[in-house]
Amino acid sequence: MQTPSDYLEGYEKARAIDPELAATYIEHLNVGDPEADAVVEDLNSLGRAESARFIEAAMEQKEDVLRDAPESLVTFFERLETPPDWFSSDAALTGSRIFYRYPYVFTASLVGAGLIEGFVSNISKSFFYTGRLIEGDQGVRRLKQNNRHQVELYLPGGLERQGEGWKLTVRVRLVHAQIRRLVGSQPDWDAEAWGVPVSAAHLALANTVFSARVLHHTGRLLLTRFSAEEREGMIALWRYVGYLMGVPDALLATSEEQAKHIFKIGMTCEPPPSVESVAMANTLIHAAPVLVNMGGADAEKLVRRVYRLSRALIGDELADQLQYPKLNTWGQLLFFALEQRIKSTYNRLTKGHLAESFELMTQISNYEDEGISYKLPDSAFAELSKKW
């Protein structure tokens, strides 16, 4: 096993806690997604339009079109057709319900803490390298696509084979494979120091962020603790999402405690926040008003509020490492929780909470008339890639 040089110090610390899991994490920094990687390699020789046509045919199960598709693509989808034995749609539905009970709070915990913690890892290098998350309209579209993915996978039936949550999850997996191919082939990508772009280890770490970490931060924002059944439902849902995304079994959490442990060991292995981490975290916070079409003084107030809330969630030490502005966070979590409870009570009494929830989530999500695009990026750099 070749340990990427950025990870030498962290790996030694993680080995003292859990040597087996630490070794597994380090090993998977050098691993992408062999099945999806093989698919995009074959599709790359067909041209962009033809590859999108075959991906769309596989998603929609158009057998007549698939007869001419690469075997790797057909086999890839065949393996995903039937959920694994451990998947429970009832458990996933329980996880979905708590998201749609508090969609704003889940989104706030994701943007203000979960994604920030994820970008502390070296996965930020892959995202920063492409420039897509920080390039004007490209960046906003990327964030809205991410929000739409959340909306769809949490909908009842969203992770069924014909659900858009299922399709968007598999689409993201293929996009990751394409980014891995494009960025990994660049001469200045330092694989000896960083491992492969969008590695299996980083995908596993991201999965723990979207599940256990967001659940943790949402509970803090609401000053509540979800029931055991609800927590298990959220983990079960994200276990299946991770499976569809290509997270290897060795790093796919089966319980909340295991997800927390994978996150702890992974972050211990990771080097201190890089300049890319700083850029990605601060850009994400500054994107908040853009997502809701807010400008001027109101936008500045929202950014300041998100910074304050984020600092309260991730702690002063990490916030300082990410070069957040110095802000007093006293009472922030309590004030936010009280505000949400008042709002939630009012919405329940007026029976407007579901409509408001869907309106909010669709407003900050990417929905286009032509439906889901199955085109893949054709350049490692956002400004050079055609729309996808």
Buried (B, 14 or more C-beta within 10 A) or exposed (E): EEBBEBBEEBBEEBBEEBEEBBBBBBBBBBBBBEBBBBBBBBBBEBEBEEBBBBBBBBBEEBEEBBEEBBEBBBEBBEEBEEBEEEBBBEBBBBBBBBBBBBBBBBBBBBBBBBBBBBBBBBBBBBBBBBBBBBBEEBBBBBBBBBBBBBBBBBBBBBBBBEBBBBBBBBBBBBBBBBBBBBBBEEEEBEBEBBBBBBBBBBBBBBBBBBBBBBBBBBBBBBEEEBEEEBBBBBBBBBBBBBBBBBBBEBBBBEBBEBBBBBBBBBBBBBBEBBEBBBBBBBBBBBBBBBBEEBEEEEBEEBBEBBBBBBBBBBEEEBBEBBEBEEBEBEEBBEEBBEEBEEBBEEBEEEEEBEEBBBEBBBEBBBEEEEEBBBBBBBEBBBEEBEEB
